[in-house]
Amino acid sequence: MKKYFVMGDMRKGNVTQIDFEYGRGIIIDENGQDIHFQLDNVSDQININSKVIFEIELNKSGLVAVNVKLEMEEIKV
């Protein structure tokens, strides 16, 4: 079994595309880079324009987002 490199830092980005038929989507990260993800790597209900946090994994297809979660914004009182 081949292992792939996972970068530990969480990144932030916005979901720009979701293809429910193929189970994948694209996030644009803070650096303006397109990062692909699989819907089965998403733990929350997301939509286009959702703000998310995620980790980066390098696999045979290139960089992919894993452990994708909705970014929780602080509520100021």
PyMOL Python script that loads the backbone (N, CA, C, O; Angstrom):
from pymol import cmd

cmd.read_pdbstr("""\
ATOM      1  N   MET A   1       0.848  -1.185   0.000  1.00  0.00           N
ATOM      2  CA  MET A   1       0.000   0.000   0.000  1.00  0.00           C
ATOM      3  C   MET A   1       0.888   1.241   0.000  1.00  0.00           C
ATOM      4  O   MET A   1       1.773   1.381   0.844  1.00  0.00           O
ATOM      5  N   LYS A   2       0.648   2.126  -0.939  1.00  0.00           N
ATOM      6  CA  LYS A   2       1.464   3.331  -1.068  1.00  0.00           C
ATOM      7  C   LYS A   2       0.905   4.435  -0.185  1.00  0.00           C
ATOM      8  O   LYS A   2      -0.301   4.681  -0.192  1.00  0.00           O
ATOM      9  N   LYS A   3       1.773   5.106   0.581  1.00  0.00           N
ATOM     10  CA  LYS A   3       1.353   6.213   1.435  1.00  0.00           C
ATOM     11  C   LYS A   3       1.655   7.526   0.740  1.00  0.00           C
ATOM     12  O   LYS A   3       2.618   7.644  -0.018  1.00  0.00           O
ATOM     13  N   TYR A   4       0.826   8.493   1.010  1.00  0.00           N
ATOM     14  CA  TYR A   4       0.998   9.812   0.432  1.00  0.00           C
ATOM     15  C   TYR A   4       1.269  10.821   1.530  1.00  0.00           C
ATOM     16  O   TYR A   4       0.946  10.580   2.693  1.00  0.00           O
ATOM     17  N   PHE A   5       1.851  11.929   1.175  1.00  0.00           N
ATOM     18  CA  PHE A   5       2.246  12.962   2.113  1.00  0.00           C
ATOM     19  C   PHE A   5       1.050  13.833   2.491  1.00  0.00           C
ATOM     20  O   PHE A   5       0.312  14.302   1.625  1.00  0.00           O
ATOM     21  N   VAL A   6       0.870  14.041   3.787  1.00  0.00           N
ATOM     22  CA  VAL A   6      -0.175  14.944   4.265  1.00  0.00           C
ATOM     23  C   VAL A   6       0.496  16.118   4.950  1.00  0.00           C
ATOM     24  O   VAL A   6       1.330  15.931   5.836  1.00  0.00           O
ATOM     25  N   MET A   7       0.137  17.331   4.543  1.00  0.00           N
ATOM     26  CA  MET A   7       0.660  18.533   5.184  1.00  0.00           C
ATOM     27  C   MET A   7      -0.258  18.872   6.350  1.00  0.00           C
ATOM     28  O   MET A   7      -1.472  18.955   6.165  1.00  0.00           O
ATOM     29  N   GLY A   8       0.287  19.069   7.536  1.00  0.00           N
ATOM     30  CA  GLY A   8      -0.507  19.193   8.750  1.00  0.00           C
ATOM     31  C   GLY A   8      -1.244  20.492   8.960  1.00  0.00           C
ATOM     32  O   GLY A   8      -2.245  20.501   9.676  1.00  0.00           O
ATOM     33  N   ASP A   9      -0.807  21.585   8.378  1.00  0.00           N
ATOM     34  CA  ASP A   9      -1.455  22.868   8.638  1.00  0.00           C
ATOM     35  C   ASP A   9      -2.835  22.926   7.998  1.00  0.00           C
ATOM     36  O   ASP A   9      -3.037  22.472   6.872  1.00  0.00           O
ATOM     37  N   MET A  10      -3.779  23.496   8.741  1.00  0.00           N
ATOM     38  CA  MET A  10      -5.117  23.697   8.191  1.00  0.00           C
ATOM     39  C   MET A  10      -5.085  24.934   7.300  1.00  0.00           C
ATOM     40  O   MET A  10      -4.487  25.952   7.649  1.00  0.00           O
ATOM     41  N   ARG A  11      -5.729  24.831   6.162  1.00  0.00           N
ATOM     42  CA  ARG A  11      -5.854  25.960   5.237  1.00  0.00           C
ATOM     43  C   ARG A  11      -7.295  26.416   5.198  1.00  0.00           C
ATOM     44  O   ARG A  11      -8.201  25.677   5.583  1.00  0.00           O
ATOM     45  N   LYS A  12      -7.504  27.628   4.734  1.00  0.00           N
ATOM     46  CA  LYS A  12      -8.852  28.168   4.565  1.00  0.00           C
ATOM     47  C   LYS A  12      -9.114  28.390   3.084  1.00  0.00           C
ATOM     48  O   LYS A  12      -8.189  28.631   2.309  1.00  0.00           O
ATOM     49  N   GLY A  13     -10.372  28.306   2.702  1.00  0.00           N
ATOM     50  CA  GLY A  13     -10.731  28.563   1.314  1.00  0.00           C
ATOM     51  C   GLY A  13     -12.230  28.644   1.136  1.00  0.00           C
ATOM     52  O   GLY A  13     -12.992  28.516   2.093  1.00  0.00           O
ATOM     53  N   ASN A  14     -12.644  28.860  -0.103  1.00  0.00           N
ATOM     54  CA  ASN A  14     -14.059  28.930  -0.474  1.00  0.00           C
ATOM     55  C   ASN A  14     -14.360  27.865  -1.512  1.00  0.00           C
ATOM     56  O   ASN A  14     -13.594  27.669  -2.455  1.00  0.00           O
ATOM     57  N   VAL A  15     -15.477  27.180  -1.332  1.00  0.00           N
ATOM     58  CA  VAL A  15     -15.915  26.178  -2.299  1.00  0.00           C
ATOM     59  C   VAL A  15     -16.426  26.909  -3.532  1.00  0.00           C
ATOM     60  O   VAL A  15     -17.307  27.762  -3.428  1.00  0.00           O
ATOM     61  N   THR A  16     -15.872  26.577  -4.708  1.00  0.00           N
ATOM     62  CA  THR A  16     -16.285  27.248  -5.935  1.00  0.00           C
ATOM     63  C   THR A  16     -17.084  26.342  -6.876  1.00  0.00           C
ATOM     64  O   THR A  16     -17.858  26.824  -7.702  1.00  0.00           O
ATOM     65  N   GLN A  17     -16.889  25.025  -6.744  1.00  0.00           N
ATOM     66  CA  GLN A  17     -17.624  24.085  -7.597  1.00  0.00           C
ATOM     67  C   GLN A  17     -17.917  22.820  -6.807  1.00  0.00           C
ATOM     68  O   GLN A  17     -17.110  22.366  -5.997  1.00  0.00           O
ATOM     69  N   ILE A  18     -19.108  22.258  -7.069  1.00  0.00           N
ATOM     70  CA  ILE A  18     -19.463  20.949  -6.508  1.00  0.00           C
ATOM     71  C   ILE A  18     -20.139  20.156  -7.613  1.00  0.00           C
ATOM     72  O   ILE A  18     -21.085  20.631  -8.242  1.00  0.00           O
ATOM     73  N   ASP A  19     -19.651  18.949  -7.844  1.00  0.00           N
ATOM     74  CA  ASP A  19     -20.252  18.052  -8.829  1.00  0.00           C
ATOM     75  C   ASP A  19     -20.769  16.831  -8.069  1.00  0.00           C
ATOM     76  O   ASP A  19     -20.023  15.892  -7.793  1.00  0.00           O
ATOM     77  N   PHE A  20     -22.071  16.863  -7.735  1.00  0.00           N
ATOM     78  CA  PHE A  20     -22.657  15.793  -6.943  1.00  0.00           C
ATOM     79  C   PHE A  20     -22.688  14.469  -7.703  1.00  0.00           C
ATOM     80  O   PHE A  20     -22.621  13.403  -7.091  1.00  0.00           O
ATOM     81  N   GLU A  21     -22.789  14.530  -9.018  1.00  0.00           N
ATOM     82  CA  GLU A  21     -22.824  13.304  -9.830  1.00  0.00           C
ATOM     83  C   GLU A  21     -21.522  12.516  -9.704  1.00  0.00           C
ATOM     84  O   GLU A  21     -21.541  11.290  -9.594  1.00  0.00           O
ATOM     85  N   TYR A  22     -20.386  13.227  -9.722  1.00  0.00           N
ATOM     86  CA  TYR A  22     -19.084  12.565  -9.638  1.00  0.00           C
ATOM     87  C   TYR A  22     -18.502  12.586  -8.225  1.00  0.00           C
ATOM     88  O   TYR A  22     -17.455  11.985  -7.983  1.00  0.00           O
ATOM     89  N   GLY A  23     -19.172  13.275  -7.283  1.00  0.00           N
ATOM     90  CA  GLY A  23     -18.747  13.280  -5.897  1.00  0.00           C
ATOM     91  C   GLY A  23     -17.463  14.045  -5.626  1.00  0.00           C
ATOM     92  O   GLY A  23     -16.636  13.623  -4.817  1.00  0.00           O
ATOM     93  N   ARG A  24     -17.301  15.179  -6.310  1.00  0.00           N
ATOM     94  CA  ARG A  24     -16.084  15.964  -6.095  1.00  0.00           C
ATOM     95  C   ARG A  24     -16.369  17.450  -6.266  1.00  0.00           C
ATOM     96  O   ARG A  24     -17.444  17.844  -6.718  1.00  0.00           O
ATOM     97  N   GLY A  25     -15.380  18.270  -5.895  1.00  0.00           N
ATOM     98  CA  GLY A  25     -15.538  19.706  -6.007  1.00  0.00           C
ATOM     99  C   GLY A  25     -14.193  20.402  -6.004  1.00  0.00           C
ATOM    100  O   GLY A  25     -13.141  19.763  -5.994  1.00  0.00           O
ATOM    101  N   ILE A  26     -14.248  21.729  -6.012  1.00  0.00           N
ATOM    102  CA  ILE A  26     -13.029  22.541  -6.036  1.00  0.00           C
ATOM    103  C   ILE A  26     -13.148  23.643  -4.983  1.00  0.00           C
ATOM    104  O   ILE A  26     -14.189  24.280  -4.823  1.00  0.00           O
ATOM    105  N   ILE A  27     -12.036  23.838  -4.275  1.00  0.00           N
ATOM    106  CA  ILE A  27     -11.907  24.920  -3.308  1.00  0.00           C
ATOM    107  C   ILE A  27     -10.823  25.847  -3.830  1.00  0.00           C
ATOM    108  O   ILE A  27      -9.802  25.384  -4.337  1.00  0.00           O
ATOM    109  N   ILE A  28     -11.035  27.161  -3.709  1.00  0.00           N
ATOM    110  CA  ILE A  28      -9.953  28.118  -3.965  1.00  0.00           C
ATOM    111  C   ILE A  28      -9.415  28.507  -2.604  1.00  0.00           C
ATOM    112  O   ILE A  28     -10.147  29.038  -1.769  1.00  0.00           O
ATOM    113  N   ASP A  29      -8.122  28.242  -2.374  1.00  0.00           N
ATOM    114  CA  ASP A  29      -7.543  28.530  -1.058  1.00  0.00           C
ATOM    115  C   ASP A  29      -7.121  29.986  -0.947  1.00  0.00           C
ATOM    116  O   ASP A  29      -7.310  30.771  -1.877  1.00  0.00           O
ATOM    117  N   GLU A  30      -6.550  30.337   0.196  1.00  0.00           N
ATOM    118  CA  GLU A  30      -6.166  31.727   0.473  1.00  0.00           C
ATOM    119  C   GLU A  30      -5.133  32.258  -0.509  1.00  0.00           C
ATOM    120  O   GLU A  30      -5.013  33.470  -0.687  1.00  0.00           O
ATOM    121  N   ASN A  31      -4.386  31.362  -1.150  1.00  0.00           N
ATOM    122  CA  ASN A  31      -3.357  31.759  -2.116  1.00  0.00           C
ATOM    123  C   ASN A  31      -3.897  31.825  -3.544  1.00  0.00           C
ATOM    124  O   ASN A  31      -3.138  32.084  -4.478  1.00  0.00           O
ATOM    125  N   GLY A  32      -5.209  31.593  -3.724  1.00  0.00           N
ATOM    126  CA  GLY A  32      -5.802  31.617  -5.054  1.00  0.00           C
ATOM    127  C   GLY A  32      -5.581  30.332  -5.837  1.00  0.00           C
ATOM    128  O   GLY A  32      -5.779  30.303  -7.051  1.00  0.00           O
ATOM    129  N   GLN A  33      -5.173  29.267  -5.150  1.00  0.00           N
ATOM    130  CA  GLN A  33      -4.882  27.988  -5.799  1.00  0.00           C
ATOM    131  C   GLN A  33      -6.133  27.101  -5.792  1.00  0.00           C
ATOM    132  O   GLN A  33      -6.816  27.002  -4.772  1.00  0.00           O
ATOM    133  N   ASP A  34      -6.433  26.460  -6.920  1.00  0.00           N
ATOM    134  CA  ASP A  34      -7.539  25.498  -6.997  1.00  0.00           C
ATOM    135  C   ASP A  34      -7.104  24.190  -6.356  1.00  0.00           C
ATOM    136  O   ASP A  34      -6.093  23.606  -6.746  1.00  0.00           O
ATOM    137  N   ILE A  35      -7.870  23.730  -5.368  1.00  0.00           N
ATOM    138  CA  ILE A  35      -7.598  22.467  -4.694  1.00  0.00           C
ATOM    139  C   ILE A  35      -8.837  21.594  -4.856  1.00  0.00           C
ATOM    140  O   ILE A  35      -9.930  21.988  -4.451  1.00  0.00           O
ATOM    141  N   HIS A  36      -8.675  20.425  -5.437  1.00  0.00           N
ATOM    142  CA  HIS A  36      -9.793  19.503  -5.644  1.00  0.00           C
ATOM    143  C   HIS A  36     -10.055  18.718  -4.364  1.00  0.00           C
ATOM    144  O   HIS A  36      -9.155  18.518  -3.549  1.00  0.00           O
ATOM    145  N   PHE A  37     -11.298  18.278  -4.199  1.00  0.00           N
ATOM    146  CA  PHE A  37     -11.644  17.446  -3.046  1.00  0.00           C
ATOM    147  C   PHE A  37     -12.732  16.452  -3.428  1.00  0.00           C
ATOM    148  O   PHE A  37     -13.474  16.665  -4.388  1.00  0.00           O
ATOM    149  N   GLN A  38     -12.819  15.370  -2.670  1.00  0.00           N
ATOM    150  CA  GLN A  38     -13.866  14.374  -2.827  1.00  0.00           C
ATOM    151  C   GLN A  38     -14.937  14.665  -1.778  1.00  0.00           C
ATOM    152  O   GLN A  38     -14.606  14.989  -0.638  1.00  0.00           O
ATOM    153  N   LEU A  39     -16.202  14.557  -2.143  1.00  0.00           N
ATOM    154  CA  LEU A  39     -17.276  14.836  -1.194  1.00  0.00           C
ATOM    155  C   LEU A  39     -17.243  13.901   0.007  1.00  0.00           C
ATOM    156  O   LEU A  39     -17.728  14.263   1.079  1.00  0.00           O
ATOM    157  N   ASP A  40     -16.682  12.708  -0.149  1.00  0.00           N
ATOM    158  CA  ASP A  40     -16.598  11.812   1.005  1.00  0.00           C
ATOM    159  C   ASP A  40     -15.516  12.244   2.002  1.00  0.00           C
ATOM    160  O   ASP A  40     -15.388  11.637   3.065  1.00  0.00           O
ATOM    161  N   ASN A  41     -14.731  13.286   1.676  1.00  0.00           N
ATOM    162  CA  ASN A  41     -13.759  13.864   2.608  1.00  0.00           C
ATOM    163  C   ASN A  41     -14.312  15.106   3.310  1.00  0.00           C
ATOM    164  O   ASN A  41     -13.558  15.855   3.931  1.00  0.00           O
ATOM    165  N   VAL A  42     -15.636  15.325   3.211  1.00  0.00           N
ATOM    166  CA  VAL A  42     -16.274  16.496   3.805  1.00  0.00           C
ATOM    167  C   VAL A  42     -17.134  16.038   4.976  1.00  0.00           C
ATOM    168  O   VAL A  42     -17.974  15.149   4.830  1.00  0.00           O
ATOM    169  N   SER A  43     -16.917  16.656   6.148  1.00  0.00           N
ATOM    170  CA  SER A  43     -17.662  16.221   7.337  1.00  0.00           C
ATOM    171  C   SER A  43     -18.928  17.042   7.591  1.00  0.00           C
ATOM    172  O   SER A  43     -19.744  16.662   8.431  1.00  0.00           O
ATOM    173  N   ASP A  44     -19.103  18.154   6.888  1.00  0.00           N
ATOM    174  CA  ASP A  44     -20.264  19.027   7.096  1.00  0.00           C
ATOM    175  C   ASP A  44     -21.043  19.192   5.796  1.00  0.00           C
ATOM    176  O   ASP A  44     -20.569  18.823   4.722  1.00  0.00           O
ATOM    177  N   GLN A  45     -22.240  19.751   5.909  1.00  0.00           N
ATOM    178  CA  GLN A  45     -23.044  20.084   4.734  1.00  0.00           C
ATOM    179  C   GLN A  45     -22.470  21.357   4.123  1.00  0.00           C
ATOM    180  O   GLN A  45     -22.468  22.402   4.772  1.00  0.00           O
ATOM    181  N   ILE A  46     -21.987  21.288   2.900  1.00  0.00           N
ATOM    182  CA  ILE A  46     -21.407  22.464   2.258  1.00  0.00           C
ATOM    183  C   ILE A  46     -22.164  22.796   0.981  1.00  0.00           C
ATOM    184  O   ILE A  46     -22.865  21.957   0.416  1.00  0.00           O
ATOM    185  N   ASN A  47     -22.006  24.031   0.546  1.00  0.00           N
ATOM    186  CA  ASN A  47     -22.593  24.519  -0.695  1.00  0.00           C
ATOM    187  C   ASN A  47     -21.534  25.335  -1.420  1.00  0.00           C
ATOM    188  O   ASN A  47     -20.454  25.575  -0.880  1.00  0.00           O
ATOM    189  N   ILE A  48     -21.836  25.759  -2.633  1.00  0.00           N
ATOM    190  CA  ILE A  48     -20.955  26.687  -3.329  1.00  0.00           C
ATOM    191  C   ILE A  48     -20.893  27.964  -2.503  1.00  0.00           C
ATOM    192  O   ILE A  48     -21.910  28.413  -1.975  1.00  0.00           O
ATOM    193  N   ASN A  49     -19.719  28.543  -2.391  1.00  0.00           N
ATOM    194  CA  ASN A  49     -19.414  29.737  -1.592  1.00  0.00           C
ATOM    195  C   ASN A  49     -19.262  29.445  -0.105  1.00  0.00           C
ATOM    196  O   ASN A  49     -19.057  30.380   0.670  1.00  0.00           O
ATOM    197  N   SER A  50     -19.355  28.186   0.330  1.00  0.00           N
ATOM    198  CA  SER A  50     -19.102  27.869   1.738  1.00  0.00           C
ATOM    199  C   SER A  50     -17.646  28.159   2.054  1.00  0.00           C
ATOM    200  O   SER A  50     -16.754  27.855   1.262  1.00  0.00           O
ATOM    201  N   LYS A  51     -17.410  28.757   3.229  1.00  0.00           N
ATOM    202  CA  LYS A  51     -16.049  28.968   3.712  1.00  0.00           C
ATOM    203  C   LYS A  51     -15.662  27.712   4.479  1.00  0.00           C
ATOM    204  O   LYS A  51     -16.376  27.278   5.383  1.00  0.00           O
ATOM    205  N   VAL A  52     -14.519  27.131   4.106  1.00  0.00           N
ATOM    206  CA  VAL A  52     -14.100  25.860   4.699  1.00  0.00           C
ATOM    207  C   VAL A  52     -12.659  25.925   5.182  1.00  0.00           C
ATOM    208  O   VAL A  52     -11.882  26.787   4.772  1.00  0.00           O
ATOM    209  N   ILE A  53     -12.325  24.986   6.067  1.00  0.00           N
ATOM    210  CA  ILE A  53     -10.939  24.735   6.448  1.00  0.00           C
ATOM    211  C   ILE A  53     -10.636  23.299   6.048  1.00  0.00           C
ATOM    212  O   ILE A  53     -11.532  22.457   6.015  1.00  0.00           O
ATOM    213  N   PHE A  54      -9.370  23.020   5.743  1.00  0.00           N
ATOM    214  CA  PHE A  54      -9.019  21.695   5.234  1.00  0.00           C
ATOM    215  C   PHE A  54      -7.519  21.479   5.349  1.00  0.00           C
ATOM    216  O   PHE A  54      -6.752  22.413   5.583  1.00  0.00           O
ATOM    217  N   GLU A  55      -7.123  20.224   5.178  1.00  0.00           N
ATOM    218  CA  GLU A  55      -5.715  19.866   5.094  1.00  0.00           C
ATOM    219  C   GLU A  55      -5.403  19.510   3.650  1.00  0.00           C
ATOM    220  O   GLU A  55      -6.301  19.194   2.870  1.00  0.00           O
ATOM    221  N   ILE A  56      -4.130  19.563   3.303  1.00  0.00           N
ATOM    222  CA  ILE A  56      -3.684  19.245   1.946  1.00  0.00           C
ATOM    223  C   ILE A  56      -2.987  17.888   1.950  1.00  0.00           C
ATOM    224  O   ILE A  56      -2.190  17.581   2.837  1.00  0.00           O
ATOM    225  N   GLU A  57      -3.305  17.096   0.948  1.00  0.00           N
ATOM    226  CA  GLU A  57      -2.645  15.796   0.767  1.00  0.00           C
ATOM    227  C   GLU A  57      -2.104  15.746  -0.653  1.00  0.00           C
ATOM    228  O   GLU A  57      -2.758  16.204  -1.590  1.00  0.00           O
ATOM    229  N   LEU A  58      -0.933  15.200  -0.807  1.00  0.00           N
ATOM    230  CA  LEU A  58      -0.347  15.014  -2.130  1.00  0.00           C
ATOM    231  C   LEU A  58      -0.517  13.558  -2.516  1.00  0.00           C
ATOM    232  O   LEU A  58       0.020  12.670  -1.854  1.00  0.00           O
ATOM    233  N   ASN A  59      -1.265  13.307  -3.592  1.00  0.00           N
ATOM    234  CA  ASN A  59      -1.421  11.934  -4.071  1.00  0.00           C
ATOM    235  C   ASN A  59      -1.028  11.871  -5.542  1.00  0.00           C
ATOM    236  O   ASN A  59      -0.477  12.832  -6.078  1.00  0.00           O
ATOM    237  N   LYS A  60      -1.302  10.765  -6.189  1.00  0.00           N
ATOM    238  CA  LYS A  60      -0.857  10.591  -7.577  1.00  0.00           C
ATOM    239  C   LYS A  60      -1.480  11.601  -8.540  1.00  0.00           C
ATOM    240  O   LYS A  60      -0.930  11.848  -9.613  1.00  0.00           O
ATOM    241  N   SER A  61      -2.626  12.189  -8.168  1.00  0.00           N
ATOM    242  CA  SER A  61      -3.289  13.178  -9.016  1.00  0.00           C
ATOM    243  C   SER A  61      -2.835  14.606  -8.731  1.00  0.00           C
ATOM    244  O   SER A  61      -3.195  15.527  -9.464  1.00  0.00           O
ATOM    245  N   GLY A  62      -2.051  14.797  -7.674  1.00  0.00           N
ATOM    246  CA  GLY A  62      -1.613  16.134  -7.284  1.00  0.00           C
ATOM    247  C   GLY A  62      -2.132  16.478  -5.906  1.00  0.00           C
ATOM    248  O   GLY A  62      -2.397  15.592  -5.094  1.00  0.00           O
ATOM    249  N   LEU A  63      -2.279  17.777  -5.639  1.00  0.00           N
ATOM    250  CA  LEU A  63      -2.762  18.232  -4.339  1.00  0.00           C
ATOM    251  C   LEU A  63      -4.275  18.074  -4.245  1.00  0.00           C
ATOM    252  O   LEU A  63      -5.006  18.442  -5.164  1.00  0.00           O
ATOM    253  N   VAL A  64      -4.734  17.525  -3.125  1.00  0.00           N
ATOM    254  CA  VAL A  64      -6.171  17.410  -2.867  1.00  0.00           C
ATOM    255  C   VAL A  64      -6.457  17.859  -1.444  1.00  0.00           C
ATOM    256  O   VAL A  64      -5.602  17.753  -0.565  1.00  0.00           O
ATOM    257  N   ALA A  65      -7.668  18.362  -1.225  1.00  0.00           N
ATOM    258  CA  ALA A  65      -8.103  18.756   0.108  1.00  0.00           C
ATOM    259  C   ALA A  65      -8.713  17.547   0.810  1.00  0.00           C
ATOM    260  O   ALA A  65      -9.513  16.814   0.228  1.00  0.00           O
ATOM    261  N   VAL A  66      -8.324  17.350   2.066  1.00  0.00           N
ATOM    262  CA  VAL A  66      -8.896  16.284   2.892  1.00  0.00           C
ATOM    263  C   VAL A  66      -9.340  16.896   4.217  1.00  0.00           C
ATOM    264  O   VAL A  66      -8.943  18.007   4.566  1.00  0.00           O
ATOM    265  N   ASN A  67     -10.174  16.150   4.951  1.00  0.00           N
ATOM    266  CA  ASN A  67     -10.692  16.631   6.237  1.00  0.00           C
ATOM    267  C   ASN A  67     -11.325  18.010   6.097  1.00  0.00           C
ATOM    268  O   ASN A  67     -11.062  18.913   6.891  1.00  0.00           O
ATOM    269  N   VAL A  68     -12.167  18.159   5.069  1.00  0.00           N
ATOM    270  CA  VAL A  68     -12.813  19.442   4.779  1.00  0.00           C
ATOM    271  C   VAL A  68     -13.946  19.666   5.773  1.00  0.00           C
ATOM    272  O   VAL A  68     -14.799  18.800   5.967  1.00  0.00           O
ATOM    273  N   LYS A  69     -13.943  20.863   6.412  1.00  0.00           N
ATOM    274  CA  LYS A  69     -14.973  21.218   7.394  1.00  0.00           C
ATOM    275  C   LYS A  69     -15.393  22.662   7.167  1.00  0.00           C
ATOM    276  O   LYS A  69     -14.621  23.472   6.655  1.00  0.00           O
ATOM    277  N   LEU A  70     -16.620  22.972   7.553  1.00  0.00           N
ATOM    278  CA  LEU A  70     -17.066  24.357   7.505  1.00  0.00           C
ATOM    279  C   LEU A  70     -16.235  25.176   8.475  1.00  0.00           C
ATOM    280  O   LEU A  70     -15.937  24.726   9.581  1.00  0.00           O
ATOM    281  N   GLU A  71     -15.863  26.379   8.058  1.00  0.00           N
ATOM    282  CA  GLU A  71     -15.134  27.286   8.952  1.00  0.00           C
ATOM    283  C   GLU A  71     -16.155  27.947   9.874  1.00  0.00           C
ATOM    284  O   GLU A  71     -17.121  28.556   9.414  1.00  0.00           O
ATOM    285  N   MET A  72     -15.934  27.821  11.147  1.00  0.00           N
ATOM    286  CA  MET A  72     -16.846  28.431  12.123  1.00  0.00           C
ATOM    287  C   MET A  72     -16.377  29.843  12.400  1.00  0.00           C
ATOM    288  O   MET A  72     -15.234  30.052  12.809  1.00  0.00           O
ATOM    289  N   GLU A  73     -17.246  30.810  12.183  1.00  0.00           N
ATOM    290  CA  GLU A  73     -16.894  32.207  12.432  1.00  0.00           C
ATOM    291  C   GLU A  73     -17.217  32.551  13.876  1.00  0.00           C
ATOM    292  O   GLU A  73     -18.212  32.091  14.436  1.00  0.00           O
ATOM    293  N   GLU A  74     -16.354  33.371  14.467  1.00  0.00           N
ATOM    294  CA  GLU A  74     -16.589  33.797  15.843  1.00  0.00           C
ATOM    295  C   GLU A  74     -17.771  34.751  15.884  1.00  0.00           C
ATOM    296  O   GLU A  74     -17.926  35.610  15.017  1.00  0.00           O
ATOM    297  N   ILE A  75     -18.601  34.587  16.904  1.00  0.00           N
ATOM    298  CA  ILE A  75     -19.727  35.497  17.106  1.00  0.00           C
ATOM    299  C   ILE A  75     -19.279  36.530  18.124  1.00  0.00           C
ATOM    300  O   ILE A  75     -18.898  36.189  19.244  1.00  0.00           O
ATOM    301  N   LYS A  76     -19.326  37.800  17.725  1.00  0.00           N
ATOM    302  CA  LYS A  76     -18.879  38.872  18.616  1.00  0.00           C
ATOM    303  C   LYS A  76     -20.089  39.454  19.334  1.00  0.00           C
ATOM    304  O   LYS A  76     -21.126  39.721  18.726  1.00  0.00           O
ATOM    305  N   VAL A  77     -19.932  39.647  20.650  1.00  0.00           N
ATOM    306  CA  VAL A  77     -21.029  40.203  21.450  1.00  0.00           C
ATOM    307  C   VAL A  77     -20.744  41.612  21.865  1.00  0.00           C
ATOM    308  O   VAL A  77     -21.563  42.232  22.544  1.00  0.00           O
TER     309      VAL A  77
END
""", "prot")
cmd.dss("prot")
cmd.show_as("cartoon", "prot")
cmd.util.cbc("prot")
cmd.orient("prot")
